[in-house]
């Protein structure tokens, strides 16, 4: 079964080193096989056991290690206790798991001196992300970017998602046609996490109501939002509101339109590694521009945005 042409696999330099986040599920297994078939040889397979499914998690790790070896790739395996992270930080399961993965990828990046990470997110993941971000009050119909730089443990990590425009069923269909195996996480079919409920309950219901595949509509909306984000980032760069110490310069920020103030603050918080950003949080931060307003705002993760001496900065 021929696989759809993906420009990234043709354009990316084959001799450059990449980290690849591989869970053992169908999507990441497809990504790894595609990398190998397109001649990428400098790939480091990175697998993190979240410690959530006992022996099944251990079997996932063994599967990934054997797959990496069969393709001639080195494999970095790690293990963490996500439930302990949830208890210690008060995070949701999904947030704790994501933070654990990011920390693990940062370790792999340092060890292999590689700032490039490949992830197997696809169009169905994108639709779930757009819908969830909308429900929790994020700015715009924001989704994942094909290329995105994350600040992880003080280290920039360039995340690339070559499969972002492909559908889940197409990936699985290709694997089956090629007689390639993968690991199935049975918890993905259970309504125990937000994404699972969006995938199995909300999106099918919306498609039934709309009498069309709403996943495609959400993915198109994410694409339009990304285009607007590019324009917004250009405007933020032109505004030039950071001082030499990387703090927000309040006198300059106050001269901007409210919408551009919000964009500048959002970029500052995002680049500072603040997670769980929402429109409501940005609006609370903008209240610091008022000299009669509060001097500080609490942020997720126990961090604080503070106003002092004509500057906004993280404390």
VEXDREN-2710 file (C-alpha; in Angstrom, 1 decimal):
% VEXDREN-2710
k/r/px/py/pz
1/UNK/0.0/0.0/0.0
2/UNK/1.6/3.3/-1.1
3/UNK/2.0/5.9/1.6
4/UNK/0.9/9.5/0.9
5/UNK/3.8/11.8/-0.1
6/UNK/4.9/13.9/2.9
7/UNK/7.1/16.9/2.0
8/UNK/9.0/16.7/5.3
9/UNK/10.5/13.3/4.6
10/UNK/11.8/14.6/1.3
11/UNK/13.1/18.0/2.5
12/UNK/14.6/17.1/5.9
13/UNK/18.4/16.4/5.8
14/UNK/18.9/12.6/6.1
15/UNK/22.3/12.9/7.8
16/UNK/21.1/15.2/10.6
17/UNK/20.4/13.6/14.0
18/UNK/16.9/13.5/15.3
19/UNK/15.3/12.3/18.5
20/UNK/12.0/10.4/18.0
21/UNK/9.4/10.0/20.7
22/UNK/8.2/6.4/20.3
23/UNK/5.5/5.0/22.6
24/UNK/5.0/1.7/20.7
25/UNK/1.5/2.7/19.6
26/UNK/0.5/2.7/15.9
27/UNK/1.2/6.3/15.2
28/UNK/4.7/6.4/16.6
29/UNK/5.6/3.0/15.1
30/UNK/4.5/4.3/11.7
31/UNK/6.7/7.4/12.1
32/UNK/9.7/5.2/13.0
33/UNK/9.2/2.9/10.0
34/UNK/8.7/5.9/7.7
35/UNK/12.0/7.4/8.9
36/UNK/13.8/4.2/8.2
37/UNK/12.3/3.7/4.8
38/UNK/13.2/7.3/3.8
39/UNK/16.8/6.8/4.7
40/UNK/17.1/8.6/8.0
41/UNK/19.9/6.8/9.9
42/UNK/20.8/9.3/12.7
43/UNK/17.7/8.6/14.7
44/UNK/17.7/8.1/18.5
45/UNK/14.5/6.3/19.7
46/UNK/13.2/7.8/23.0
47/UNK/10.7/5.8/25.1
48/UNK/9.3/6.7/28.5
49/UNK/7.4/4.2/30.7
50/UNK/4.9/6.3/32.6
51/UNK/4.4/3.5/35.2
52/UNK/0.7/3.5/34.7
53/UNK/-0.1/0.0/33.3
54/UNK/2.2/-2.4/35.2
55/UNK/3.4/-5.3/33.0
56/UNK/1.8/-3.8/29.9
57/UNK/4.0/-0.7/30.2
58/UNK/7.1/-3.0/30.6
59/UNK/6.1/-4.9/27.5
60/UNK/5.7/-1.6/25.6
61/UNK/9.3/-0.7/26.5
62/UNK/10.6/-4.1/25.4
63/UNK/8.7/-3.8/22.1
64/UNK/10.2/-0.4/21.4
65/UNK/13.7/-1.5/22.3
66/UNK/13.4/-4.5/20.0
67/UNK/11.9/-2.4/17.2
68/UNK/14.7/0.1/17.4
69/UNK/17.3/-2.6/17.4
70/UNK/15.8/-4.2/14.3
71/UNK/16.0/-0.9/12.4
72/UNK/19.5/-0.2/13.6
73/UNK/18.6/2.7/15.9
74/UNK/19.9/3.3/19.4
75/UNK/17.2/3.5/22.1
76/UNK/16.9/5.5/25.2
77/UNK/14.4/4.1/27.7
78/UNK/13.3/5.8/30.9
79/UNK/10.7/5.2/33.6
80/UNK/8.8/7.6/35.9
81/UNK/5.9/7.4/38.4
82/UNK/3.4/9.7/36.9
83/UNK/0.9/9.2/39.7
84/UNK/3.5/10.4/42.2
85/UNK/4.0/13.5/40.1
86/UNK/0.3/14.1/40.1
87/UNK/0.2/13.8/43.9
88/UNK/3.3/16.0/44.4
89/UNK/2.2/18.8/42.0
90/UNK/-1.5/18.6/42.0
91/UNK/-1.5/18.1/38.2
92/UNK/-4.0/16.2/36.1
93/UNK/-2.9/12.8/34.7
94/UNK/-2.4/14.3/31.2
95/UNK/-0.4/17.3/32.5
96/UNK/1.8/15.1/34.7
97/UNK/2.5/12.7/31.9
98/UNK/3.3/15.5/29.4
99/UNK/5.6/17.2/31.9
100/UNK/7.4/13.9/32.6
101/UNK/7.8/13.3/28.8
102/UNK/9.2/16.7/28.3
103/UNK/11.7/16.3/31.1
104/UNK/12.8/12.9/29.7
105/UNK/13.2/14.4/26.2
106/UNK/15.3/17.2/27.6
107/UNK/17.6/14.6/29.2
108/UNK/17.9/12.7/25.9
109/UNK/18.6/16.0/24.1
110/UNK/21.5/16.9/26.4
111/UNK/22.9/13.4/26.3
112/UNK/22.9/13.2/22.5
113/UNK/23.5/16.9/21.9
114/UNK/20.4/17.0/19.7
115/UNK/17.8/19.8/19.9
116/UNK/15.4/18.2/17.4
117/UNK/12.5/16.0/18.5
118/UNK/10.1/14.2/16.1
119/UNK/6.6/13.4/17.4
120/UNK/3.9/11.3/15.8
121/UNK/0.9/13.6/16.4
122/UNK/-1.6/13.4/13.5
123/UNK/-4.8/15.2/12.3
124/UNK/-7.1/13.4/14.8
125/UNK/-4.8/14.5/17.7
126/UNK/-5.0/18.0/16.3
127/UNK/-8.8/18.0/16.3
128/UNK/-8.8/16.9/19.9
129/UNK/-6.3/19.5/20.9
130/UNK/-8.2/22.3/19.2
131/UNK/-11.5/21.3/20.8
132/UNK/-9.9/20.9/24.3
133/UNK/-8.1/24.2/24.0
134/UNK/-11.3/25.9/23.0
135/UNK/-13.2/24.3/26.0
136/UNK/-10.6/25.4/28.5
137/UNK/-10.5/29.0/27.3
138/UNK/-7.3/29.2/25.3
139/UNK/-6.7/32.1/22.9
140/UNK/-8.2/31.3/19.6
141/UNK/-8.6/27.9/17.9
142/UNK/-5.0/27.0/18.9
143/UNK/-3.6/23.6/18.0
144/UNK/-0.3/22.0/17.6
145/UNK/2.3/23.4/15.1
146/UNK/4.2/21.3/12.7
147/UNK/7.3/23.0/13.9
148/UNK/7.4/24.4/17.4
149/UNK/10.2/25.3/19.8
150/UNK/9.5/24.4/23.5
151/UNK/11.6/25.6/26.4
152/UNK/12.1/22.4/28.5
153/UNK/14.2/22.6/31.6
154/UNK/15.8/25.8/30.3
155/UNK/16.7/24.1/27.0
156/UNK/15.1/24.9/23.6
157/UNK/13.7/21.7/22.0
158/UNK/12.5/21.9/18.4
159/UNK/9.5/19.7/18.1
160/UNK/8.6/18.6/14.5
161/UNK/5.4/16.7/13.7
162/UNK/5.7/15.3/10.1
163/UNK/2.4/13.4/10.3
164/UNK/0.2/16.2/11.5
165/UNK/-2.0/16.3/8.4
166/UNK/-2.6/12.6/8.2
167/UNK/-5.5/10.7/9.7
168/UNK/-5.3/8.0/12.4
169/UNK/-7.0/5.4/10.2
170/UNK/-4.7/6.0/7.3
171/UNK/-1.7/5.3/9.5
172/UNK/-3.1/2.1/10.9
173/UNK/-4.3/1.0/7.4
174/UNK/-0.7/1.4/6.1
175/UNK/0.8/-0.5/9.0
176/UNK/-1.7/-3.4/8.5
177/UNK/-1.1/-3.5/4.8
178/UNK/2.6/-3.6/5.4
179/UNK/2.1/-6.3/8.1
180/UNK/3.8/-4.1/10.6
181/UNK/2.9/-4.6/14.3
182/UNK/2.4/-2.1/17.1
183/UNK/1.3/-2.1/20.7
184/UNK/-2.3/-1.3/21.6
185/UNK/-2.9/0.7/24.8
186/UNK/-6.3/-0.6/26.1
187/UNK/-6.8/2.4/28.3
188/UNK/-7.2/4.6/25.1
189/UNK/-10.6/3.1/24.7
190/UNK/-11.8/3.9/28.2
191/UNK/-13.3/7.3/29.3
192/UNK/-10.7/7.9/32.0
193/UNK/-9.0/11.0/30.4
194/UNK/-10.2/14.1/28.7
195/UNK/-8.8/13.2/25.3
196/UNK/-10.4/9.8/25.4
197/UNK/-13.8/11.3/26.0
198/UNK/-13.3/13.8/23.3
199/UNK/-12.2/11.1/20.9
200/UNK/-14.9/8.5/21.6
201/UNK/-17.8/10.6/22.8
202/UNK/-17.7/14.3/21.8
203/UNK/-16.2/14.2/18.3
204/UNK/-18.5/11.4/17.1
205/UNK/-21.5/13.3/18.5
206/UNK/-20.5/16.5/16.8
207/UNK/-20.0/14.7/13.5
208/UNK/-23.4/13.2/13.9
209/UNK/-25.0/16.6/14.6
210/UNK/-23.1/18.3/11.8
211/UNK/-23.6/15.4/9.4
212/UNK/-20.0/15.8/8.4
213/UNK/-16.5/14.8/9.7
214/UNK/-15.8/17.7/12.1
215/UNK/-12.2/16.5/12.5
216/UNK/-11.4/17.9/9.1
217/UNK/-13.2/21.2/10.0
218/UNK/-11.2/21.6/13.2
219/UNK/-7.9/20.8/11.5
220/UNK/-8.7/23.5/8.9
221/UNK/-9.5/25.9/11.7
222/UNK/-6.2/25.1/13.4
223/UNK/-4.4/25.9/10.1
224/UNK/-6.1/29.3/9.8
225/UNK/-5.3/30.0/13.5
226/UNK/-1.6/29.2/12.8
227/UNK/-1.5/31.7/10.0
228/UNK/-2.9/34.4/12.3
229/UNK/-0.4/33.4/14.9
230/UNK/2.5/33.9/12.5
231/UNK/1.2/37.4/11.8
232/UNK/0.8/38.0/15.6
233/UNK/4.3/36.9/16.3
234/UNK/5.6/39.3/13.6
235/UNK/3.7/42.1/15.3
236/UNK/5.1/41.1/18.7
237/UNK/8.6/41.1/17.4
238/UNK/8.1/44.6/15.9
239/UNK/6.7/45.8/19.2
240/UNK/10.1/45.0/20.8
241/UNK/8.8/45.3/24.4
242/UNK/11.6/43.3/26.2
243/UNK/14.4/45.1/28.0
244/UNK/18.1/43.8/27.9
245/UNK/17.3/41.5/30.9
246/UNK/14.4/39.9/29.1
247/UNK/11.7/41.6/31.2
248/UNK/8.6/43.3/29.8
249/UNK/9.1/47.0/29.6
250/UNK/5.9/48.6/30.9
251/UNK/6.2/52.1/29.5
252/UNK/6.6/50.7/26.0
253/UNK/3.9/48.0/26.6
254/UNK/1.4/50.6/27.7
255/UNK/1.6/52.4/24.3
256/UNK/0.4/49.4/22.4
257/UNK/-3.2/48.5/21.5
258/UNK/-4.8/46.1/24.0
259/UNK/-4.8/43.2/21.6
260/UNK/-1.1/43.5/21.0
261/UNK/-0.4/43.9/24.7
262/UNK/-2.2/40.6/25.2
263/UNK/-0.1/39.0/22.4
264/UNK/3.1/40.3/23.9
265/UNK/2.3/39.0/27.4
266/UNK/1.2/35.6/26.0
267/UNK/4.5/35.2/24.1
268/UNK/6.5/36.2/27.2
269/UNK/4.7/33.7/29.4
270/UNK/4.9/31.0/26.8
271/UNK/8.6/31.6/26.3
272/UNK/9.1/31.5/30.0
273/UNK/7.8/28.0/30.2
274/UNK/4.4/28.8/31.7
275/UNK/1.9/26.0/31.0
276/UNK/-1.9/26.0/31.0
277/UNK/-2.1/29.4/29.4
278/UNK/-5.6/30.7/28.8
279/UNK/-7.3/33.9/27.8
280/UNK/-8.4/34.5/31.4
281/UNK/-4.8/34.1/32.7
282/UNK/-3.5/36.6/30.1
283/UNK/-6.3/39.1/31.1
284/UNK/-5.3/38.8/34.7
285/UNK/-1.7/39.4/33.8
286/UNK/-2.7/42.6/31.9
287/UNK/-4.2/44.0/35.1
288/UNK/-0.6/44.5/36.2
289/UNK/-0.3/47.3/33.7
290/UNK/-2.6/49.4/35.9
291/UNK/-0.5/51.2/38.5
292/UNK/-3.5/51.0/40.9
293/UNK/-3.9/47.3/40.1
294/UNK/-2.4/44.3/41.9
295/UNK/1.5/44.1/42.0
296/UNK/1.6/40.3/41.2
297/UNK/-0.4/37.5/39.7
298/UNK/-0.1/33.8/40.6
299/UNK/0.6/31.5/37.6
300/UNK/0.4/27.7/37.2
301/UNK/3.2/25.7/38.7
302/UNK/3.7/28.0/41.7
303/UNK/5.2/30.8/39.6
304/UNK/4.4/34.5/39.9
305/UNK/4.3/37.4/37.4
306/UNK/5.3/40.5/39.3
307/UNK/5.4/44.3/38.5
308/UNK/8.3/46.3/39.9
309/UNK/10.2/49.4/38.8
310/UNK/8.4/49.7/35.4
311/UNK/8.9/46.1/34.5
312/UNK/7.0/42.8/34.4
313/UNK/9.0/39.7/35.2
314/UNK/8.7/36.1/36.4
315/UNK/9.5/35.5/40.1
END
